[in-house]
Structures are given as structure tokens and as C-alpha cells.
Amino acid sequence: MKPFASLLLTICLMTTGFFAGAQKALDPNNPIVYLGIDFSALKIINEPRITAMDVKTQYQAINQLVVAEAKKYDWATALGMPNYSSDIGVTMARNEQADISHVFTTNTADDAHLKEDDIKKMVAKYNFQGKKGTGLIVFYETFNKGSETGSMWVTFVDIGTKKVLLTERMSGSAKGFSVRNYWTAPVYKVIQDVKKYKASEWRSKI
């Protein structure tokens, strides 16, 4: 290969590698928007303290608590992404419209009722109102009072295209005096586990 052609090829490869790296969704230099917790597919298993009258109130209270106490529920540090912002309007609206007719159950088999394809279908139905960039949505799957655990899907999306970049099911222990705090505790535990075990792995994938 002629020297000039070889040099040109090297430059092209370097440039390609540079832009590929720049497009990494979880690059610490990139912005990320926390879009909140979606409860629209939640199953509540053997939890008598929550009723049809107040279930949506609990949804919104948990969603708001995570944002209000951002220093505790610290997604930015867990992910190593300081260019972090939150905008939970889309999930608040989704939760308000959620069908709660099949939320309550005594069937423990409902603990893991969602699959990755279900998450993709739910994301596809969102109206992100023209927003773009990388978004983080938590799809809360189950409140399981018997096992005292909350399970959820931590999900990263390309907001502009509604493409699910990565989604993974995680669980955490429930604790606390109020219903709100009890079922927000698993979110805290998941955030801690993301920081310890998942962030670097995910960063290598997307």
C-alpha cells in the first residue's frame, strides 16, 4: 500500500473510532435525563396497605420522592454521569392514566411477569414531546410484600427514536414505616447496586 493511502486509511480508522466513542450513550461526558418511574405494568402482591383508592397517589408520591431527594437517590453518581437532569412529567402522566383493574394479586408467580419485549412495547407508546438524547426510565414491576422486595427494569432509551438501548431487571429490599418509603427503598437499593456492580458493565455496552 502506498504511504499516502496507508496514512489516509489510518486517519479514517481513527476518526471512525473517535465518533463511535463519542456516541456512547453512557459516556460520562454525555447528558442523560431521568424520566422517572413508570408504574403502568405494576403488580402488587399481597400488600393490604394499598387500595384502589390510593394506589395512584402512592405511584406519584414515590416518583416525586426520588426527585425531591436526589442526593439520596443519586442516579448521577451511580452512573458516573454528572451531566444529569430530571424531567418526570412523562411518567407522571403515564401513571395517572394507568389501568389499575389488574394491579392487585395474591399470585406470587406474578412477581416476574414482564419480559424485555414488554418494556420495548411500553417505551414505544410514549410521547416524549420532541425531546432527544439519552433517557433513563425505571419500570416498576412488582411490590411483593411476601418477600419484602420490589423489582423493576432499569431502562435506557434513545428518546428521539424510542429505541431501548439497554434494559435490565433488578430488585431491592423493601423497608420503612410509611407505604411510600417502604416501596421507595428498593429503588435506593437498586441505585446502590448499579453503582457497585452495573455502571461500568453497562458503559461498555451502550
C-alpha positions, 0 to 999 in steps of 0.5 A: 500500500502506498504511504499516502493511502496507508496514512489516509486509511489510518486517519479514517480508522481513527476518526471512525473510532473517535465518533463511535466513542463519542456516541456512547450513550453512557459516556460520562461526558454525555447528558442523560435525563431521568424520566422517572418511574413508570408504574403502568405494568405494576403488580402488587402482591399481597400488600393490604396497605394499598387500595384502589383508592390510593394506589395512584397517589402512592405511584406519584408520591414515590416518583416525586420522592426520588426527585425531591431527594436526589442526593439520596437517590443519586442516579448521577453518581451511580452512573458516573454521569454528572451531566444529569437532569430530571424531567418526570412529567412523562411518567407522571402522566403515564401513571395517572392514566394507568389501568389499575383493574389488574394491579392487585394479586395474591399470585406470587408467580406474578412477581416476574411477569414482564419480559424485555419485549414488554418494556420495548412495547411500553417505551414505544407508546410514549410521547416524549414531546420532541425531546432527544438524547439519552433517557433513563426510565425505571419500570416498576414491576412488582411490590411483593410484600411476601418477600419484602422486595420490589423489582423493576427494569432499569431502562435506557432509551434513545428518546428521539427514536424510542429505541431501548438501548439497554434494559435490565431487571433488578430488585431491592429490599423493601423497608420503612414505616410509611407505604411510600418509603417502604416501596421507595427503598428498593429503588435506593437499593437498586441505585446502590447496586448499579453503582457497585456492580452495573455502571461500568458493565453497562458503559461498555455496552451502550 
